[in-house]
Amino acid sequence: MEETPASPATAPARRRLVARLAAIALVAVSLPLATPSIDPGFVPGGGFRGEGDGWADGVLGLFSDGYVSRPMVYLCLLWLAIAIWCVVVAFARDLGLRWTAWTAGILIGLFVLAPPLLSLDLFSYISYARLGTEHGLNPYEYAPAAIPQDEAAARVQDYRDAVSVYGPLFTLGTYPLGLLGVPFALWSLKLLAGVAVAAIAAIVARLARLRGIEPAGAVAFVALNPIVLVQLVGGGHNDALTAAIAMGAMAASLAARPFTAGVGYVLAAATKVSGAMYAPFAIVGARGPGQRGRLIGGIVAAAVLVGAVSLAAFGSSVTEALSVAGGNHGQISRYSVPSVLARGSGIDIDVVRAVAIVAFGIGVAWLLVAVARGFDWVRAAGWAALGVLVASAYIVPWYLIWVLPVAAISRDRVLIGATILMTVFQAVNGISGISL
């Protein structure tokens, strides 16, 4: 008996059903990812329930003691979420922007309400704010170790003896939170990370339309990425805010508002230095009479203003953030590309790292020349951002936000595929007790 082919109306309906089921499945798999056991492996600096510090359990902690207690189970769930995310992205046109936006809102909210996941960075942010507001110490001169009895500083471990690596704009912005107590500061920063990811999604949707890309797919690619949800929103990292400001600047560049774009790139860099990475491509790629000059003018004007405010607030020691950032990237992550290549080949990691940095430098120079000759500067910026992640021996998973939104609007399938591979690769990074 011959099969009756699907009618033109039936095929889209089936695709829509698959898309919606995938979106629902992503929410379902994300629930245990947002509510792991309150254990130092999942919530570093945790053990809050045992200590009576319920303020850090999150709203979800009121209803569950955690659904996952084994790192390998958590990792497998994360990989499953990534697989489902790929399906959602593939069927995003059928899912539609409204469903995509609602799914993103639910998931972002879920991870905002989760306890601080897989990182102690939130406590570092709060410690630097409290150094300045509660203890009268310059966070670019003093480390959390200087206030060992502080409620936030007591939980800082890896960078306990390091002064702030973050930009003066972010540091000053967190000062009011330092006055309002650690619990309020923590949940405010978690909320800020969630709002920033939502803002990135909104900007990406607008830029996708401008560049002839399906907006639902671009939004799903960024805001539904499980690494973004678990690590970036779950961990409350300021990379979300940095990326939101930088993407706003990129939107201004593409809307022929160069002075505003220049200011935006400086504000992004003043939040975290990584925010400056798109600016060179925007400058070289500026087209039209006076566009490049106004862009550079915005950068110079904002840099002078930010520099003056930073010097007034922190003195010349604010430049210490740059040296600390450089020192951090002199470290090695077990699951960076150079580290894995070094282990697999038996070549010394310093040699692999040096080769990777040289190759990255050559690649960026080639991309800038290509942009000067007419190549799409957005695509070039996306490849450069991915190159940073591939070449760096020190990487943490939430750095994916540097490339995800740019790749989403790049119109480059190879870049999108490479970003998906990096997402899969970085899933294991930051989950304790896992070794490959």
Secondary structure, DSSP 8 states (H G I E B T S, - for coil): -------TTHHHHHHHHHHHHHHHHHHHHHHHHHSB-SSTTTSTT--HHHHT-GGGS-GGGGT-S-SB--HHHHHHHHHHHHHHHHHHHHTHHHHHHHHHHHHHHHHHHHHHSS---S--HHHHHHHHHHHHHTS---TTT--GGGSTTSTTGGG--TTTT----S-HHHHHHHHHHHHS-HHHHHHHHHHHHHHHHHHHHHHHHHHHHHTT--HHHHHHHHHT-HHIIIIIIHHT-THHHHHHHHHHHHHHHHTT-HHHHHHHHHHHHHH-GGGGTTHHHHHHH--STTHHHHHHHHHHHHHHHHHHHHHHHHGGGGGHHHHHHHHHTTS--TTSHHHHHHHHH---HHHHHHHHHHHHHHHHHHHHHHHHTT--HHHHHHHHHHHHHHH-S---GGGGGGTHHHHHTS--HHHHHHHHHHHHHHTTTT-TT---
